[in-house]
């Protein structure tokens, strides 16, 4: 995965994260998108509504960066 330095991460706008309020799971490239999916269920203290919104951001970033998502919803993560 492409590493973001603390400085680079701090410079990202909130819209660059799957979970913008918590600034969790950046979506800057394909590697970050795949990582956001794999770590999705590890994000704590977020509501289902926040997860729904985060998944929409992940889907948009996946399309932008050419990442094929196997899951149609965040609720499918780890079910296959």
N, C-alpha and C positions, 0 to 999 in steps of 0.2 A: 504494500500500500504506500502511496505517496504520503510522506510525513508533512504535516504543517507545523511550522515553528509556532511558538506561543505568540510571537509578534504577528505573524501572518494570520493566525486564527483570530486574534483580537481585532484585526483590521476587517474581517469579514462582516458584512451586514447581517442582521438577524435573518433575513430571507434566504441566506445561504445554508441554513441548518434545517434538518428535518424537524427538530424541536427548537424553534427560535427563542421561546421564552427562557429555556434552560441553556440555550446555546450548545445543544448536544447534537452530535452526528452531522458534521459538515457534508455537503453534497457538491463539492467542487469538481469532481471527476468521476470516472467509472469505478475506480477502486474505492473511493469514498462511498459511493452509492451502494456497492456490494457490502461494504463494511456496515453501513447504516442498517441494512436489512438483517445482517447477521447479529447485530447488537440491539436490534429494536426492542426486544423483550427485556433487556437489561436496564432500560431507562426507567427510573423510579419516580414516583410521585407525579404522574401525569394521568389525566382523565382519559376515558375512551374517546371523548370528543377531540382531545389533543392528539391522540393516536390516529384517529381518522384523518385529521388535517395533516399530520406528519406523513402518513402513508400517501396522501395525494401529492405532497411535495416530493416524496421519494419516487413515485411513479413518473412525475414530470421530469425529474432529474435523470431517471433511468432512460426515458425516451430521448432526452437531449444528448446523453453520453453513450447511447447504443447498448444499454444493459438490458438483457432479457430477464424479466422477473417471472419466476415459476408460480408465485403466489398471486392471487387476484385480490387478496385482502390481507391486512396484517394479522388477522385472526387465523390465517392458514400457516403462519410461520411455525416451523417445527412439527407440523402435523403429517408430513409426507414421509 
